[in-house]
Amino acid sequence: MTFHSAARKAGLMVAIAALAMSAGCAKKDEGEVQAGGVKLVEKGKLTVCTHLPYAPFQSKDASGKVVGFDVDVMDLVAKELGVEQSIVDTPFEGIKSGQDLNTGKCDVAAAGMTITEERQKVMNFSDPYFDATQALLVKTGKSYKSLDDLKGKKLGIQASTTGRDYAKKFEQEKGLQLVEFEDVAALQQALANGQVEAAINDLPVWTEYIRKNPGGFEVTAEFDTGEQYGFSVKKDDNPELLKKINEVLTKSKQDGTYDKIYEKWIGKQPAK
């Protein structure tokens, strides 16, 4: 075989290999999972990132199944897409930073998450689906009625949350000793065993905790922070999914499904 023919053969092999790679890439692109025109990371599933526990929005029941307000709403979206919901429990920091969405860990984040300007920079939010406020929880009988009463005392907060951000604003002014916990379960345990004197978190979370621990705890103050929860998707990447989520929210509020979910997990509907 001459040098030229060998070179031609080698060139041909490179070309064939390049075509094969191109075909492989094309196949991968064609194989991007679609459901009702919506791009999903896994076929037949709406993959949802959340952070457990955060009852009543998401937590495990006695059988270990993840249930809650957010779960029921995401089930409506999954049903509309003709797929099943698949829930991924992941640290909240990865959710609020947009990292879990960016890396393809999930299609949507549903974690009782407040819409903020900072978070909107790294992810796209749905229409608001829940009005929230912060609240102060103490052991029954304690006299702490405000942040002023907690001067020099230990106040528990949950990492990466708007409750933490709210408490931080008053840390110096009120003389608070803030103690941070990774999740709400650890925060609740700290309050129960006296590690902290009080704790700040979203009011519905405390309401659910009190319901499950009657007589032991009480909310002594509410802070009207004007917060609203939203579901989020990857920044500027999945407009069709965001559109579908908003359509489901609108429809569920019109046909009464949203009210039923609200009453199931939160209780009586707030005044409209």
WOQUI-V156880 format. One record per helix or strand of 3 or more residues. SS is the DSSP state (helix for helix, strand for strand). FROM is the first residue (numbers start at 1). LEN is the number of residues. If there is no record, write none. Layout:
ss,from,len
SS,FROM,LEN
SS,FROM,LEN
This chain:
ss,from,len
helix,3,28
strand,45,6
strand,58,3
helix,69,13
strand,84,6
helix,92,5
helix,99,4
helix,117,4
strand,123,3
strand,130,10
helix,148,3
strand,154,5
helix,162,8
helix,171,4
strand,177,5
helix,184,9
strand,198,5
helix,203,10
strand,217,13
strand,232,3
helix,239,17
helix,257,9
